[in-house]
Amino acid sequence: MAFRSGFVSIVGRPNAGKSTLLNALLGQKLAIVTHKPQTTRTRIHGVLEVPLKKKAKGEAGHPAAQVVLVDTPGIHKPETQLDRRMMQEVQDALESRDAVLFIVDATHRLAKAAGSTPKPVKEGPAGRTVRAAAAGLGPSGSFDSVTHAVSHSAQDDGRLGKITGRMAMSAAEDEFALSLVQRLECPVVLVLNKIDAVRKEELLPLIAHWSGLHSFAEVVPISARKKEGLELLLEKIVAVLPEGQRYFPRDQVTDQPERFLVAELIREKILMLTGEEVPYATAVAIESFIEPAPGAKKTKDGRLPVTKIAAAIYCERTGQKAILIGKQGAMLKAIGTAARKEIEGLLGTRVFLELFVKVQEEWRSSRGFVEDLDWRRQLEQIAAKQQGEE
């Protein structure tokens, strides 16, 4: 079987679990994850090497592949310059892709009135994907007669059924998110995430609902958090990718620089440790990143060499600055301690981390400031500075 490769963009509403899925497929933490919407602000590339899987009795095989997974910000209607920048990241990811994973939170309440009739499940790709989705739900046997069950639920009863989800989804938000993928000509795989949090009988109306809205190449229910259904999802991804060569070296996991990953880890701790208002008004910029000298070894007492990092946490108001610092610096210390532990694991060195809090009023509405936060631009500025010093 010929080698396959391609860029696969992961898109969906905020909190659908895109970053959790990226990390689960890679088998390591690359993207930060919190329960708060809009945690992801830029595209994050994760490079996954998929080994050849030969066909076995009763199992499908697939060729070896390199899958470049592209995590994106949650799809939302932009209000600030930061929002517009985030949605531009989504658009850019959709333009340069070979396939798309459209991820939906299975715990969301469907935005349809009770008694409304969903479109019937189409034959062809959509009908096949419903059957494939049911096959990936595990050995319980609850969905053995999935075609009959979906038909009965969606057509005979004429009702969508009551979905006991955790959050409500408006029809307008659904339509906006779906409209971005409906215009695409590449294969789009519908991924129903968080199936561990809903009853299996509730998934049938969900599958029928979404399959009636777009002709998805495949429909795969998963739990990214519990790593359920990922093998089936990976098989479906490889199946829709074109033949090609590697885009990245075999052992490369991401194209993101360590500076960016460090800034994201600090921002993750801010999101996790502070209240509702402050996190969305904060940004992190690495001001200094001094690595150990090349070839630096452990000290005589067995300690690792040190990476020295200074980072600025920007907020929009003085009141937010006071919250970030905390009483006698307690909050800033907690953020730094939590971040440092993960950064040391990432870099494989000891870390000396200095954090500073700065007020930049209404930075989310400043186009120049928002663009300067982009790690790609930061790399260009570092390269230009180094060139000037030579």
Secondary structure as UniProt FT lines:
FT   STRAND          4..12
FT   TURN            14..15
FT   HELIX           18..26
FT   TURN            37..38
FT   STRAND          44..50
FT   TURN            57..58
FT   STRAND          65..71
FT   HELIX           81..95
FT   STRAND          99..105
FT   TURN            106..107
FT   STRAND          108..109
FT   TURN            114..115
FT   HELIX           125..135
FT   TURN            136..137
FT   TURN            139..140
FT   TURN            142..145
FT   HELIX           146..151
FT   HELIX           152..156
FT   STRAND          167..168
FT   HELIX           171..182
FT   STRAND          188..193
FT   HELIX           195..197
FT   HELIX           200..211
FT   TURN            212..213
FT   STRAND          218..221
FT   TURN            224..227
FT   HELIX           230..240
FT   TURN            250..251
FT   HELIX           258..273
FT   HELIX           279..281
FT   STRAND          283..290
FT   TURN            294..295
FT   TURN            300..301
FT   STRAND          306..315
FT   HELIX           318..325
FT   HELIX           327..329
FT   HELIX           330..347
FT   STRAND          350..359
FT   TURN            361..362
FT   HELIX           363..365
FT   HELIX           367..372
FT   HELIX           375..389
//
